[in-house]
Amino acid sequence: MDTGIKIKVLREKERMSQQELATRLGISQSTLHRIETIKDYKIDISLINKLSDIFRQDITYFTKP
């Protein structure tokens, strides 16, 4: 599963809006939208770390196919 789809699934499971997650990540809602929809969008490791903390997932969940 693509990383963007993983993020979207977790976000929706937590009933979190794109705007809410984007704010928590310190990025714009439009950037989060691109991450969730563009296959193979390059995500900075610091963002992966934040996602890992927010969703209580190991970093490898986001980095492995």
PDBQT receptor file of N, H, CA, C and O in Angstrom, charges set to zero:
ATOM      1  N   MET A   1       0.845  -1.180   0.000  1.00  0.00    +0.000 N 
ATOM      2  CA  MET A   1       0.000   0.000   0.000  1.00  0.00    +0.000 C 
ATOM      3  C   MET A   1       0.890   1.243   0.000  1.00  0.00    +0.000 C 
ATOM      4  O   MET A   1       1.890   1.302   0.715  1.00  0.00    +0.000 OA
ATOM      5  N   ASP A   2       0.519   2.218  -0.798  1.00  0.00    +0.000 N 
ATOM      6  H   ASP A   2      -0.293   2.169  -1.379  1.00  0.00    +0.000 HD
ATOM      7  CA  ASP A   2       1.255   3.468  -0.898  1.00  0.00    +0.000 C 
ATOM      8  C   ASP A   2       1.202   4.227   0.434  1.00  0.00    +0.000 C 
ATOM      9  O   ASP A   2       0.200   4.167   1.146  1.00  0.00    +0.000 OA
ATOM     10  N   THR A   3       2.268   4.931   0.764  1.00  0.00    +0.000 N 
ATOM     11  H   THR A   3       3.083   4.980   0.186  1.00  0.00    +0.000 HD
ATOM     12  CA  THR A   3       2.357   5.661   2.030  1.00  0.00    +0.000 C 
ATOM     13  C   THR A   3       1.222   6.664   2.180  1.00  0.00    +0.000 C 
ATOM     14  O   THR A   3       0.645   6.786   3.260  1.00  0.00    +0.000 OA
ATOM     15  N   GLY A   4       0.899   7.377   1.122  1.00  0.00    +0.000 N 
ATOM     16  H   GLY A   4       1.368   7.278   0.244  1.00  0.00    +0.000 HD
ATOM     17  CA  GLY A   4      -0.190   8.360   1.179  1.00  0.00    +0.000 C 
ATOM     18  C   GLY A   4      -1.521   7.721   1.538  1.00  0.00    +0.000 C 
ATOM     19  O   GLY A   4      -2.300   8.288   2.304  1.00  0.00    +0.000 OA
ATOM     20  N   ILE A   5      -1.781   6.547   0.990  1.00  0.00    +0.000 N 
ATOM     21  H   ILE A   5      -1.148   6.086   0.367  1.00  0.00    +0.000 HD
ATOM     22  CA  ILE A   5      -3.019   5.825   1.296  1.00  0.00    +0.000 C 
ATOM     23  C   ILE A   5      -2.996   5.382   2.752  1.00  0.00    +0.000 C 
ATOM     24  O   ILE A   5      -4.018   5.461   3.435  1.00  0.00    +0.000 OA
ATOM     25  N   LYS A   6      -1.857   4.921   3.235  1.00  0.00    +0.000 N 
ATOM     26  H   LYS A   6      -1.028   4.857   2.680  1.00  0.00    +0.000 HD
ATOM     27  CA  LYS A   6      -1.744   4.519   4.638  1.00  0.00    +0.000 C 
ATOM     28  C   LYS A   6      -2.091   5.686   5.560  1.00  0.00    +0.000 C 
ATOM     29  O   LYS A   6      -2.816   5.525   6.542  1.00  0.00    +0.000 OA
ATOM     30  N   ILE A   7      -1.562   6.860   5.228  1.00  0.00    +0.000 N 
ATOM     31  H   ILE A   7      -0.973   6.991   4.431  1.00  0.00    +0.000 HD
ATOM     32  CA  ILE A   7      -1.828   8.053   6.033  1.00  0.00    +0.000 C 
ATOM     33  C   ILE A   7      -3.320   8.381   6.006  1.00  0.00    +0.000 C 
ATOM     34  O   ILE A   7      -3.919   8.657   7.046  1.00  0.00    +0.000 OA
ATOM     35  N   LYS A   8      -3.907   8.351   4.829  1.00  0.00    +0.000 N 
ATOM     36  H   LYS A   8      -3.421   8.127   3.985  1.00  0.00    +0.000 HD
ATOM     37  CA  LYS A   8      -5.332   8.666   4.695  1.00  0.00    +0.000 C 
ATOM     38  C   LYS A   8      -6.187   7.693   5.494  1.00  0.00    +0.000 C 
ATOM     39  O   LYS A   8      -7.115   8.110   6.188  1.00  0.00    +0.000 OA
ATOM     40  N   VAL A   9      -5.886   6.412   5.404  1.00  0.00    +0.000 N 
ATOM     41  H   VAL A   9      -5.133   6.074   4.840  1.00  0.00    +0.000 HD
ATOM     42  CA  VAL A   9      -6.648   5.393   6.129  1.00  0.00    +0.000 C 
ATOM     43  C   VAL A   9      -6.557   5.632   7.636  1.00  0.00    +0.000 C 
ATOM     44  O   VAL A   9      -7.570   5.594   8.335  1.00  0.00    +0.000 OA
ATOM     45  N   LEU A  10      -5.353   5.876   8.132  1.00  0.00    +0.000 N 
ATOM     46  H   LEU A  10      -4.530   5.906   7.565  1.00  0.00    +0.000 HD
ATOM     47  CA  LEU A  10      -5.183   6.130   9.570  1.00  0.00    +0.000 C 
ATOM     48  C   LEU A  10      -5.906   7.409   9.984  1.00  0.00    +0.000 C 
ATOM     49  O   LEU A  10      -6.552   7.450  11.031  1.00  0.00    +0.000 OA
ATOM     50  N   ARG A  11      -5.798   8.439   9.170  1.00  0.00    +0.000 N 
ATOM     51  H   ARG A  11      -5.273   8.405   8.320  1.00  0.00    +0.000 HD
ATOM     52  CA  ARG A  11      -6.448   9.721   9.477  1.00  0.00    +0.000 C 
ATOM     53  C   ARG A  11      -7.962   9.547   9.556  1.00  0.00    +0.000 C 
ATOM     54  O   ARG A  11      -8.599  10.040  10.486  1.00  0.00    +0.000 OA
ATOM     55  N   GLU A  12      -8.528   8.854   8.592  1.00  0.00    +0.000 N 
ATOM     56  H   GLU A  12      -8.010   8.453   7.836  1.00  0.00    +0.000 HD
ATOM     57  CA  GLU A  12      -9.974   8.639   8.588  1.00  0.00    +0.000 C 
ATOM     58  C   GLU A  12     -10.409   7.730   9.732  1.00  0.00    +0.000 C 
ATOM     59  O   GLU A  12     -11.482   7.928  10.303  1.00  0.00    +0.000 OA
ATOM     60  N   LYS A  13      -9.602   6.749  10.070  1.00  0.00    +0.000 N 
ATOM     61  H   LYS A  13      -8.731   6.588   9.606  1.00  0.00    +0.000 HD
ATOM     62  CA  LYS A  13      -9.903   5.866  11.198  1.00  0.00    +0.000 C 
ATOM     63  C   LYS A  13      -9.993   6.668  12.495  1.00  0.00    +0.000 C 
ATOM     64  O   LYS A  13     -10.821   6.375  13.357  1.00  0.00    +0.000 OA
ATOM     65  N   GLU A  14      -9.140   7.677  12.626  1.00  0.00    +0.000 N 
ATOM     66  H   GLU A  14      -8.467   7.915  11.925  1.00  0.00    +0.000 HD
ATOM     67  CA  GLU A  14      -9.130   8.539  13.809  1.00  0.00    +0.000 C 
ATOM     68  C   GLU A  14     -10.164   9.670  13.701  1.00  0.00    +0.000 C 
ATOM     69  O   GLU A  14     -10.293  10.495  14.605  1.00  0.00    +0.000 OA
ATOM     70  N   ARG A  15     -10.896   9.692  12.581  1.00  0.00    +0.000 N 
ATOM     71  H   ARG A  15     -10.792   9.022  11.846  1.00  0.00    +0.000 HD
ATOM     72  CA  ARG A  15     -11.910  10.733  12.317  1.00  0.00    +0.000 C 
ATOM     73  C   ARG A  15     -11.299  12.130  12.394  1.00  0.00    +0.000 C 
ATOM     74  O   ARG A  15     -11.840  13.044  13.017  1.00  0.00    +0.000 OA
ATOM     75  N   MET A  16     -10.161  12.253  11.739  1.00  0.00    +0.000 N 
ATOM     76  H   MET A  16      -9.721  11.511  11.233  1.00  0.00    +0.000 HD
ATOM     77  CA  MET A  16      -9.412  13.498  11.728  1.00  0.00    +0.000 C 
ATOM     78  C   MET A  16      -9.512  14.107  10.326  1.00  0.00    +0.000 C 
ATOM     79  O   MET A  16      -9.359  13.405   9.327  1.00  0.00    +0.000 OA
ATOM     80  N   SER A  17      -9.765  15.391  10.261  1.00  0.00    +0.000 N 
ATOM     81  H   SER A  17      -9.889  15.961  11.072  1.00  0.00    +0.000 HD
ATOM     82  CA  SER A  17      -9.825  16.061   8.960  1.00  0.00    +0.000 C 
ATOM     83  C   SER A  17      -8.405  16.266   8.421  1.00  0.00    +0.000 C 
ATOM     84  O   SER A  17      -7.422  16.194   9.159  1.00  0.00    +0.000 OA
ATOM     85  N   GLN A  18      -8.334  16.520   7.126  1.00  0.00    +0.000 N 
ATOM     86  H   GLN A  18      -9.133  16.578   6.527  1.00  0.00    +0.000 HD
ATOM     87  CA  GLN A  18      -7.025  16.828   6.539  1.00  0.00    +0.000 C 
ATOM     88  C   GLN A  18      -6.451  18.080   7.194  1.00  0.00    +0.000 C 
ATOM     89  O   GLN A  18      -5.254  18.142   7.475  1.00  0.00    +0.000 OA
ATOM     90  N   GLN A  19      -7.296  19.069   7.435  1.00  0.00    +0.000 N 
ATOM     91  H   GLN A  19      -8.268  19.018   7.207  1.00  0.00    +0.000 HD
ATOM     92  CA  GLN A  19      -6.822  20.315   8.038  1.00  0.00    +0.000 C 
ATOM     93  C   GLN A  19      -6.259  20.077   9.435  1.00  0.00    +0.000 C 
ATOM     94  O   GLN A  19      -5.220  20.633   9.792  1.00  0.00    +0.000 OA
ATOM     95  N   GLU A  20      -6.944  19.253  10.223  1.00  0.00    +0.000 N 
ATOM     96  H   GLU A  20      -7.788  18.802   9.933  1.00  0.00    +0.000 HD
ATOM     97  CA  GLU A  20      -6.474  18.968  11.576  1.00  0.00    +0.000 C 
ATOM     98  C   GLU A  20      -5.115  18.268  11.553  1.00  0.00    +0.000 C 
ATOM     99  O   GLU A  20      -4.201  18.651  12.283  1.00  0.00    +0.000 OA
ATOM    100  N   LEU A  21      -4.987  17.244  10.713  1.00  0.00    +0.000 N 
ATOM    101  H   LEU A  21      -5.729  16.932  10.120  1.00  0.00    +0.000 HD
ATOM    102  CA  LEU A  21      -3.708  16.540  10.642  1.00  0.00    +0.000 C 
ATOM    103  C   LEU A  21      -2.616  17.447  10.099  1.00  0.00    +0.000 C 
ATOM    104  O   LEU A  21      -1.496  17.445  10.611  1.00  0.00    +0.000 OA
ATOM    105  N   ALA A  22      -2.927  18.215   9.077  1.00  0.00    +0.000 N 
ATOM    106  H   ALA A  22      -3.837  18.217   8.662  1.00  0.00    +0.000 HD
ATOM    107  CA  ALA A  22      -1.940  19.128   8.507  1.00  0.00    +0.000 C 
ATOM    108  C   ALA A  22      -1.438  20.107   9.567  1.00  0.00    +0.000 C 
ATOM    109  O   ALA A  22      -0.241  20.384   9.645  1.00  0.00    +0.000 OA
ATOM    110  N   THR A  23      -2.341  20.622  10.370  1.00  0.00    +0.000 N 
ATOM    111  H   THR A  23      -3.314  20.397  10.307  1.00  0.00    +0.000 HD
ATOM    112  CA  THR A  23      -1.952  21.541  11.437  1.00  0.00    +0.000 C 
ATOM    113  C   THR A  23      -1.027  20.863  12.433  1.00  0.00    +0.000 C 
ATOM    114  O   THR A  23      -0.015  21.433  12.840  1.00  0.00    +0.000 OA
ATOM    115  N   ARG A  24      -1.377  19.649  12.821  1.00  0.00    +0.000 N 
ATOM    116  H   ARG A  24      -2.199  19.186  12.490  1.00  0.00    +0.000 HD
ATOM    117  CA  ARG A  24      -0.529  18.901  13.763  1.00  0.00    +0.000 C 
ATOM    118  C   ARG A  24       0.845  18.597  13.181  1.00  0.00    +0.000 C 
ATOM    119  O   ARG A  24       1.830  18.512  13.914  1.00  0.00    +0.000 OA
ATOM    120  N   LEU A  25       0.908  18.434  11.868  1.00  0.00    +0.000 N 
ATOM    121  H   LEU A  25       0.107  18.503  11.273  1.00  0.00    +0.000 HD
ATOM    122  CA  LEU A  25       2.173  18.137  11.199  1.00  0.00    +0.000 C 
ATOM    123  C   LEU A  25       2.975  19.396  10.861  1.00  0.00    +0.000 C 
ATOM    124  O   LEU A  25       4.165  19.316  10.558  1.00  0.00    +0.000 OA
ATOM    125  N   GLY A  26       2.321  20.552  10.914  1.00  0.00    +0.000 N 
ATOM    126  H   GLY A  26       1.354  20.617  11.160  1.00  0.00    +0.000 HD
ATOM    127  CA  GLY A  26       2.988  21.797  10.571  1.00  0.00    +0.000 C 
ATOM    128  C   GLY A  26       3.134  22.011   9.079  1.00  0.00    +0.000 C 
ATOM    129  O   GLY A  26       4.083  22.647   8.620  1.00  0.00    +0.000 OA
ATOM    130  N   ILE A  27       2.172  21.466   8.313  1.00  0.00    +0.000 N 
ATOM    131  H   ILE A  27       1.401  20.950   8.686  1.00  0.00    +0.000 HD
ATOM    132  CA  ILE A  27       2.172  21.631   6.859  1.00  0.00    +0.000 C 
ATOM    133  C   ILE A  27       0.806  22.173   6.440  1.00  0.00    +0.000 C 
ATOM    134  O   ILE A  27      -0.124  22.221   7.245  1.00  0.00    +0.000 OA
ATOM    135  N   SER A  28       0.693  22.573   5.191  1.00  0.00    +0.000 N 
ATOM    136  H   SER A  28       1.449  22.534   4.537  1.00  0.00    +0.000 HD
ATOM    137  CA  SER A  28      -0.593  23.061   4.699  1.00  0.00    +0.000 C 
ATOM    138  C   SER A  28      -1.515  21.891   4.358  1.00  0.00    +0.000 C 
ATOM    139  O   SER A  28      -1.064  20.769   4.128  1.00  0.00    +0.000 OA
ATOM    140  N   GLN A  29      -2.793  22.176   4.332  1.00  0.00    +0.000 N 
ATOM    141  H   GLN A  29      -3.159  23.088   4.519  1.00  0.00    +0.000 HD
ATOM    142  CA  GLN A  29      -3.782  21.155   3.976  1.00  0.00    +0.000 C 
ATOM    143  C   GLN A  29      -3.552  20.697   2.542  1.00  0.00    +0.000 C 
ATOM    144  O   GLN A  29      -3.723  19.518   2.229  1.00  0.00    +0.000 OA
ATOM    145  N   SER A  30      -3.166  21.623   1.671  1.00  0.00    +0.000 N 
ATOM    146  H   SER A  30      -3.027  22.580   1.925  1.00  0.00    +0.000 HD
ATOM    147  CA  SER A  30      -2.933  21.246   0.272  1.00  0.00    +0.000 C 
ATOM    148  C   SER A  30      -1.727  20.311   0.136  1.00  0.00    +0.000 C 
ATOM    149  O   SER A  30      -1.727  19.427  -0.721  1.00  0.00    +0.000 OA
ATOM    150  N   THR A  31      -0.715  20.498   0.962  1.00  0.00    +0.000 N 
ATOM    151  H   THR A  31      -0.716  21.216   1.657  1.00  0.00    +0.000 HD
ATOM    152  CA  THR A  31       0.435  19.583   0.947  1.00  0.00    +0.000 C 
ATOM    153  C   THR A  31       0.005  18.201   1.408  1.00  0.00    +0.000 C 
ATOM    154  O   THR A  31       0.386  17.197   0.805  1.00  0.00    +0.000 OA
ATOM    155  N   LEU A  32      -0.785  18.142   2.469  1.00  0.00    +0.000 N 
ATOM    156  H   LEU A  32      -1.095  18.957   2.958  1.00  0.00    +0.000 HD
ATOM    157  CA  LEU A  32      -1.275  16.841   2.938  1.00  0.00    +0.000 C 
ATOM    158  C   LEU A  32      -2.129  16.179   1.866  1.00  0.00    +0.000 C 
ATOM    159  O   LEU A  32      -2.034  14.969   1.662  1.00  0.00    +0.000 OA
ATOM    160  N   HIS A  33      -2.950  16.944   1.188  1.00  0.00    +0.000 N 
ATOM    161  H   HIS A  33      -3.027  17.927   1.353  1.00  0.00    +0.000 HD
ATOM    162  CA  HIS A  33      -3.766  16.390   0.105  1.00  0.00    +0.000 C 
ATOM    163  C   HIS A  33      -2.868  15.764  -0.965  1.00  0.00    +0.000 C 
ATOM    164  O   HIS A  33      -3.153  14.670  -1.451  1.00  0.00    +0.000 OA
ATOM    165  N   ARG A  34      -1.792  16.453  -1.329  1.00  0.00    +0.000 N 
ATOM    166  H   ARG A  34      -1.560  17.341  -0.934  1.00  0.00    +0.000 HD
ATOM    167  CA  ARG A  34      -0.862  15.905  -2.330  1.00  0.00    +0.000 C 
ATOM    168  C   ARG A  34      -0.205  14.629  -1.815  1.00  0.00    +0.000 C 
ATOM    169  O   ARG A  34      -0.058  13.663  -2.563  1.00  0.00    +0.000 OA
ATOM    170  N   ILE A  35       0.189  14.617  -0.548  1.00  0.00    +0.000 N 
ATOM    171  H   ILE A  35       0.069  15.401   0.060  1.00  0.00    +0.000 HD
ATOM    172  CA  ILE A  35       0.801  13.416   0.034  1.00  0.00    +0.000 C 
ATOM    173  C   ILE A  35      -0.158  12.237  -0.058  1.00  0.00    +0.000 C 
ATOM    174  O   ILE A  35       0.242  11.127  -0.409  1.00  0.00    +0.000 OA
ATOM    175  N   GLU A  36      -1.424  12.484   0.260  1.00  0.00    +0.000 N 
ATOM    176  H   GLU A  36      -1.749  13.386   0.546  1.00  0.00    +0.000 HD
ATOM    177  CA  GLU A  36      -2.409  11.394   0.269  1.00  0.00    +0.000 C 
ATOM    178  C   GLU A  36      -2.810  10.930  -1.127  1.00  0.00    +0.000 C 
ATOM    179  O   GLU A  36      -3.240   9.788  -1.291  1.00  0.00    +0.000 OA
ATOM    180  N   THR A  37      -2.680  11.781  -2.128  1.00  0.00    +0.000 N 
ATOM    181  H   THR A  37      -2.331  12.709  -1.995  1.00  0.00    +0.000 HD
ATOM    182  CA  THR A  37      -3.210  11.421  -3.446  1.00  0.00    +0.000 C 
ATOM    183  C   THR A  37      -2.171  11.152  -4.528  1.00  0.00    +0.000 C 
ATOM    184  O   THR A  37      -2.473  10.473  -5.509  1.00  0.00    +0.000 OA
ATOM    185  N   ILE A  38      -0.958  11.667  -4.373  1.00  0.00    +0.000 N 
ATOM    186  H   ILE A  38      -0.712  12.218  -3.575  1.00  0.00    +0.000 HD
ATOM    187  CA  ILE A  38       0.060  11.469  -5.419  1.00  0.00    +0.000 C 
ATOM    188  C   ILE A  38       0.916  10.262  -5.064  1.00  0.00    +0.000 C 
ATOM    189  O   ILE A  38       1.607  10.246  -4.045  1.00  0.00    +0.000 OA
ATOM    190  N   LYS A  39       0.856   9.257  -5.924  1.00  0.00    +0.000 N 
ATOM    191  H   LYS A  39       0.295   9.270  -6.751  1.00  0.00    +0.000 HD
ATOM    192  CA  LYS A  39       1.638   8.040  -5.704  1.00  0.00    +0.000 C 
ATOM    193  C   LYS A  39       3.121   8.386  -5.666  1.00  0.00    +0.000 C 
ATOM    194  O   LYS A  39       3.609   9.162  -6.488  1.00  0.00    +0.000 OA
ATOM    195  N   ASP A  40       3.830   7.803  -4.705  1.00  0.00    +0.000 N 
ATOM    196  H   ASP A  40       3.433   7.173  -4.038  1.00  0.00    +0.000 HD
ATOM    197  CA  ASP A  40       5.274   7.988  -4.541  1.00  0.00    +0.000 C 
ATOM    198  C   ASP A  40       5.681   9.432  -4.241  1.00  0.00    +0.000 C 
ATOM    199  O   ASP A  40       6.783   9.850  -4.597  1.00  0.00    +0.000 OA
ATOM    200  N   TYR A  41       4.800  10.195  -3.590  1.00  0.00    +0.000 N 
ATOM    201  H   TYR A  41       3.905   9.855  -3.301  1.00  0.00    +0.000 HD
ATOM    202  CA  TYR A  41       5.150  11.551  -3.155  1.00  0.00    +0.000 C 
ATOM    203  C   TYR A  41       6.271  11.440  -2.126  1.00  0.00    +0.000 C 
ATOM    204  O   TYR A  41       6.180  10.648  -1.188  1.00  0.00    +0.000 OA
ATOM    205  N   LYS A  42       7.315  12.224  -2.298  1.00  0.00    +0.000 N 
ATOM    206  H   LYS A  42       7.389  12.868  -3.060  1.00  0.00    +0.000 HD
ATOM    207  CA  LYS A  42       8.467  12.172  -1.388  1.00  0.00    +0.000 C 
ATOM    208  C   LYS A  42       8.112  12.850  -0.065  1.00  0.00    +0.000 C 
ATOM    209  O   LYS A  42       7.723  14.018  -0.040  1.00  0.00    +0.000 OA
ATOM    210  N   ILE A  43       8.252  12.102   1.037  1.00  0.00    +0.000 N 
ATOM    211  H   ILE A  43       8.567  11.154   1.017  1.00  0.00    +0.000 HD
ATOM    212  CA  ILE A  43       7.921  12.610   2.366  1.00  0.00    +0.000 C 
ATOM    213  C   ILE A  43       9.198  12.698   3.189  1.00  0.00    +0.000 C 
ATOM    214  O   ILE A  43       9.953  11.731   3.288  1.00  0.00    +0.000 OA
ATOM    215  N   ASP A  44       9.430  13.857   3.773  1.00  0.00    +0.000 N 
ATOM    216  H   ASP A  44       8.817  14.643   3.693  1.00  0.00    +0.000 HD
ATOM    217  CA  ASP A  44      10.605  14.101   4.607  1.00  0.00    +0.000 C 
ATOM    218  C   ASP A  44      10.568  13.195   5.833  1.00  0.00    +0.000 C 
ATOM    219  O   ASP A  44       9.494  12.921   6.369  1.00  0.00    +0.000 OA
ATOM    220  N   ILE A  45      11.728  12.730   6.278  1.00  0.00    +0.000 N 
ATOM    221  H   ILE A  45      12.600  12.953   5.843  1.00  0.00    +0.000 HD
ATOM    222  CA  ILE A  45      11.812  11.823   7.423  1.00  0.00    +0.000 C 
ATOM    223  C   ILE A  45      11.273  12.461   8.701  1.00  0.00    +0.000 C 
ATOM    224  O   ILE A  45      10.715  11.763   9.548  1.00  0.00    +0.000 OA
ATOM    225  N   SER A  46      11.429  13.767   8.852  1.00  0.00    +0.000 N 
ATOM    226  H   SER A  46      11.882  14.334   8.164  1.00  0.00    +0.000 HD
ATOM    227  CA  SER A  46      10.883  14.422  10.050  1.00  0.00    +0.000 C 
ATOM    228  C   SER A  46       9.358  14.350  10.058  1.00  0.00    +0.000 C 
ATOM    229  O   SER A  46       8.745  14.246  11.121  1.00  0.00    +0.000 OA
ATOM    230  N   LEU A  47       8.752  14.405   8.885  1.00  0.00    +0.000 N 
ATOM    231  H   LEU A  47       9.251  14.490   8.022  1.00  0.00    +0.000 HD
ATOM    232  CA  LEU A  47       7.303  14.263   8.775  1.00  0.00    +0.000 C 
ATOM    233  C   LEU A  47       6.883  12.831   9.104  1.00  0.00    +0.000 C 
ATOM    234  O   LEU A  47       5.864  12.614   9.759  1.00  0.00    +0.000 OA
ATOM    235  N   ILE A  48       7.665  11.863   8.650  1.00  0.00    +0.000 N 
ATOM    236  H   ILE A  48       8.492  12.040   8.118  1.00  0.00    +0.000 HD
ATOM    237  CA  ILE A  48       7.400  10.462   8.980  1.00  0.00    +0.000 C 
ATOM    238  C   ILE A  48       7.464  10.253  10.493  1.00  0.00    +0.000 C 
ATOM    239  O   ILE A  48       6.641   9.533  11.059  1.00  0.00    +0.000 OA
ATOM    240  N   ASN A  49       8.433  10.879  11.140  1.00  0.00    +0.000 N 
ATOM    241  H   ASN A  49       9.101  11.464  10.681  1.00  0.00    +0.000 HD
ATOM    242  CA  ASN A  49       8.537  10.780  12.596  1.00  0.00    +0.000 C 
ATOM    243  C   ASN A  49       7.305  11.350  13.288  1.00  0.00    +0.000 C 
ATOM    244  O   ASN A  49       6.798  10.760  14.242  1.00  0.00    +0.000 OA
ATOM    245  N   LYS A  50       6.822  12.491  12.813  1.00  0.00    +0.000 N 
ATOM    246  H   LYS A  50       7.233  12.970  12.038  1.00  0.00    +0.000 HD
ATOM    247  CA  LYS A  50       5.618  13.092  13.396  1.00  0.00    +0.000 C 
ATOM    248  C   LYS A  50       4.407  12.187  13.183  1.00  0.00    +0.000 C 
ATOM    249  O   LYS A  50       3.606  11.989  14.097  1.00  0.00    +0.000 OA
ATOM    250  N   LEU A  51       4.278  11.641  11.982  1.00  0.00    +0.000 N 
ATOM    251  H   LEU A  51       4.929  11.802  11.240  1.00  0.00    +0.000 HD
ATOM    252  CA  LEU A  51       3.170  10.730  11.692  1.00  0.00    +0.000 C 
ATOM    253  C   LEU A  51       3.218   9.507  12.603  1.00  0.00    +0.000 C 
ATOM    254  O   LEU A  51       2.194   9.047  13.107  1.00  0.00    +0.000 OA
ATOM    255  N   SER A  52       4.416   8.997  12.800  1.00  0.00    +0.000 N 
ATOM    256  H   SER A  52       5.249   9.371  12.390  1.00  0.00    +0.000 HD
ATOM    257  CA  SER A  52       4.615   7.843  13.670  1.00  0.00    +0.000 C 
ATOM    258  C   SER A  52       4.121   8.142  15.087  1.00  0.00    +0.000 C 
ATOM    259  O   SER A  52       3.453   7.313  15.705  1.00  0.00    +0.000 OA
ATOM    260  N   ASP A  53       4.448   9.319  15.592  1.00  0.00    +0.000 N 
ATOM    261  H   ASP A  53       4.990   9.993  15.090  1.00  0.00    +0.000 HD
ATOM    262  CA  ASP A  53       4.003   9.717  16.927  1.00  0.00    +0.000 C 
ATOM    263  C   ASP A  53       2.492   9.917  16.990  1.00  0.00    +0.000 C 
ATOM    264  O   ASP A  53       1.838   9.440  17.918  1.00  0.00    +0.000 OA
ATOM    265  N   ILE A  54       1.944  10.614  16.017  1.00  0.00    +0.000 N 
ATOM    266  H   ILE A  54       2.475  11.001  15.263  1.00  0.00    +0.000 HD
ATOM    267  CA  ILE A  54       0.508  10.918  16.020  1.00  0.00    +0.000 C 
ATOM    268  C   ILE A  54      -0.327   9.649  15.956  1.00  0.00    +0.000 C 
ATOM    269  O   ILE A  54      -1.306   9.507  16.688  1.00  0.00    +0.000 OA
ATOM    270  N   PHE A  55       0.061   8.727  15.080  1.00  0.00    +0.000 N 
ATOM    271  H   PHE A  55       0.857   8.842  14.485  1.00  0.00    +0.000 HD
ATOM    272  CA  PHE A  55      -0.741   7.518  14.869  1.00  0.00    +0.000 C 
ATOM    273  C   PHE A  55      -0.236   6.305  15.644  1.00  0.00    +0.000 C 
ATOM    274  O   PHE A  55      -0.769   5.205  15.496  1.00  0.00    +0.000 OA
ATOM    275  N   ARG A  56       0.787   6.505  16.468  1.00  0.00    +0.000 N 
ATOM    276  H   ARG A  56       1.220   7.399  16.588  1.00  0.00    +0.000 HD
ATOM    277  CA  ARG A  56       1.329   5.436  17.296  1.00  0.00    +0.000 C 
ATOM    278  C   ARG A  56       1.694   4.204  16.445  1.00  0.00    +0.000 C 
ATOM    279  O   ARG A  56       1.320   3.071  16.745  1.00  0.00    +0.000 OA
ATOM    280  N   GLN A  57       2.429   4.486  15.393  1.00  0.00    +0.000 N 
ATOM    281  H   GLN A  57       2.733   5.407  15.150  1.00  0.00    +0.000 HD
ATOM    282  CA  GLN A  57       2.890   3.442  14.476  1.00  0.00    +0.000 C 
ATOM    283  C   GLN A  57       4.411   3.494  14.408  1.00  0.00    +0.000 C 
ATOM    284  O   GLN A  57       5.011   4.559  14.551  1.00  0.00    +0.000 OA
ATOM    285  N   ASP A  58       5.022   2.347  14.191  1.00  0.00    +0.000 N 
ATOM    286  H   ASP A  58       4.534   1.482  14.075  1.00  0.00    +0.000 HD
ATOM    287  CA  ASP A  58       6.458   2.299  13.968  1.00  0.00    +0.000 C 
ATOM    288  C   ASP A  58       6.765   2.995  12.638  1.00  0.00    +0.000 C 
ATOM    289  O   ASP A  58       5.960   2.953  11.708  1.00  0.00    +0.000 OA
ATOM    290  N   ILE A  59       7.908   3.617  12.560  1.00  0.00    +0.000 N 
ATOM    291  H   ILE A  59       8.562   3.651  13.315  1.00  0.00    +0.000 HD
ATOM    292  CA  ILE A  59       8.317   4.318  11.339  1.00  0.00    +0.000 C 
ATOM    293  C   ILE A  59       8.274   3.399  10.125  1.00  0.00    +0.000 C 
ATOM    294  O   ILE A  59       7.931   3.839   9.027  1.00  0.00    +0.000 OA
ATOM    295  N   THR A  60       8.615   2.137  10.310  1.00  0.00    +0.000 N 
ATOM    296  H   THR A  60       8.893   1.780  11.202  1.00  0.00    +0.000 HD
ATOM    297  CA  THR A  60       8.641   1.199   9.190  1.00  0.00    +0.000 C 
ATOM    298  C   THR A  60       7.260   1.010   8.555  1.00  0.00    +0.000 C 
ATOM    299  O   THR A  60       7.163   0.650   7.382  1.00  0.00    +0.000 OA
ATOM    300  N   TYR A  61       6.193   1.250   9.324  1.00  0.00    +0.000 N 
ATOM    301  H   TYR A  61       6.272   1.542  10.277  1.00  0.00    +0.000 HD
ATOM    302  CA  TYR A  61       4.845   1.156   8.746  1.00  0.00    +0.000 C 
ATOM    303  C   TYR A  61       4.702   2.107   7.572  1.00  0.00    +0.000 C 
ATOM    304  O   TYR A  61       4.051   1.774   6.581  1.00  0.00    +0.000 OA
ATOM    305  N   PHE A  62       5.302   3.290   7.669  1.00  0.00    +0.000 N 
ATOM    306  H   PHE A  62       5.831   3.561   8.474  1.00  0.00    +0.000 HD
ATOM    307  CA  PHE A  62       5.187   4.296   6.623  1.00  0.00    +0.000 C 
ATOM    308  C   PHE A  62       6.248   4.154   5.536  1.00  0.00    +0.000 C 
ATOM    309  O   PHE A  62       6.063   4.658   4.428  1.00  0.00    +0.000 OA
ATOM    310  N   THR A  63       7.341   3.486   5.829  1.00  0.00    +0.000 N 
ATOM    311  H   THR A  63       7.491   3.077   6.729  1.00  0.00    +0.000 HD
ATOM    312  CA  THR A  63       8.434   3.419   4.871  1.00  0.00    +0.000 C 
ATOM    313  C   THR A  63       8.502   2.122   4.070  1.00  0.00    +0.000 C 
ATOM    314  O   THR A  63       9.169   2.066   3.038  1.00  0.00    +0.000 OA
ATOM    315  N   LYS A  64       7.830   1.099   4.528  1.00  0.00    +0.000 N 
ATOM    316  H   LYS A  64       7.288   1.144   5.367  1.00  0.00    +0.000 HD
ATOM    317  CA  LYS A  64       7.829  -0.187   3.811  1.00  0.00    +0.000 C 
ATOM    318  C   LYS A  64       6.583  -0.299   2.947  1.00  0.00    +0.000 C 
ATOM    319  O   LYS A  64       5.506   0.153   3.334  1.00  0.00    +0.000 OA
ATOM    320  N   PRO A  65       6.738  -0.910   1.765  1.00  0.00    +0.000 N 
ATOM    321  CA  PRO A  65       5.568  -1.092   0.875  1.00  0.00    +0.000 C 
ATOM    322  C   PRO A  65       4.546  -2.046   1.449  1.00  0.00    +0.000 C 
ATOM    323  O   PRO A  65       3.516  -2.298   0.822  1.00  0.00    +0.000 OA
TER     324      PRO A  65
